[in-house]
Each structure stands twice: as structure tokens, then as C-alpha cells.
């Protein structure tokens, strides 16, 4: 069940990151989900580092860090994906 939640959270974070980043991203849904999962893991790691991993009530700080990490990963992932996609077109 943990993997299912990771996929759901990754999908939500990835789509939220795509909505925050200006312009159109050309990432496929599967890559958006993987980068969203990475954002969740990176955000949790950062929250643990600053001491806000677990608080009473809703962990807003941790969630903000997850979204910020997902935005960065989706932005960088989109740049890399477009770069690789462009190189493939030129080879053919």
C-alpha cells in the first residue's frame, strides 16, 4: 500500500509543479509522477534536516518543501527531457 500512496502523492505533486511552472512542459505523465515522487522524498529529507519533519496537526512546512522540491525537479527534468528529445530528432 505504501507504493500506491507514493505514486498518488508523486502524481499530485508532479501535476501541481507543472501548474506552478510558467509555460508548457512536455514531460510525459509517467516522468512527471516519478519526479513528483522524487520531490516528495527530497522535501521530506529537507524537512528532517531543518527539524520540521513531524509536527502536531498538518505539516505545512514539510508540504511546502515537497512542492518546492517537486517544482525544481520537474523544471530540471523538463529541460533535460526536451534536450534529449531534441537530440534524437536531429540524429534521424
N, C-alpha and C positions, 0 to 999 in steps of 0.2 A: 504494500500500500504506500510505502514511502516513495517509491519510484513514480507512482501515479501522481502524488502531490507535487513532486519535483517537476514533472512535466507540465502540470497545470500552472504552477507558480511561474515556471520559466516562460510558458506561453503568454501569460498575463503580463509579466514584466517586459518581455520582448516586444509585445504589441504596444504597451504603454511607452516604452522607449522610442519606438518608431513614430508614435504620435507626437512625442515631445521634440524630436529632432526635426528641424525645418527641412523642407524639400521632400522628395520622394526617395525612398530606399528601395533597392531592387533585390533584397535578400529573400530567398525562399522561406516559407513558413518553418520548415524543419531547422534551418540555420538560425532563424530568429528565436526559436524556442531554446536551442542549445545555448545561444548567447545570453538569453534571459536566465537560464539555469546558472550559467557562469556568473551573471550579475548577482543573483541571489547568494551564491556561495561567497563571492568576493565581498558583498555587503555584510554578510554575517561575520566574515573574518575581520573586516574593518571595525564592526561594532564591538566584537570581542576585544580588539586592540585598544579601543578607547573606553572600554568598561560599560557599554550600554547594551550588551547582548540580551540580558533579561531584566526587565523592569516590571513593576506592577502595572496592570492594565495593558493597553495596547502599546507595543514597542515602536512608537513613531520614529524615533531616531534610527533604529535598525532598518525600518522600512524605507526611510528616505535614503539611507546609504545603499540599500539594494537597488532602488530606482536609479540613483546616480551612477552606480557601477554598471547597471544594465544599459544606460544611455551611452556611456563611454564605450562599452564593449560592442554594442550594436553599431555605433558610429564607426569605430575602427574596423569592425567586421564587414560593414558595407563598403568601406574604402578598399579593403583587401579583396573582397569578392568582385567588385567592379574592376579592379586592376587585373585580377586573374582572368576574369571573363573577357576583358578587352584583349589580353594577350592571346587567348585561344582563338579569337576571331581573326587575328592577324596571321596566324600560322596557317590557316586553311586556304 
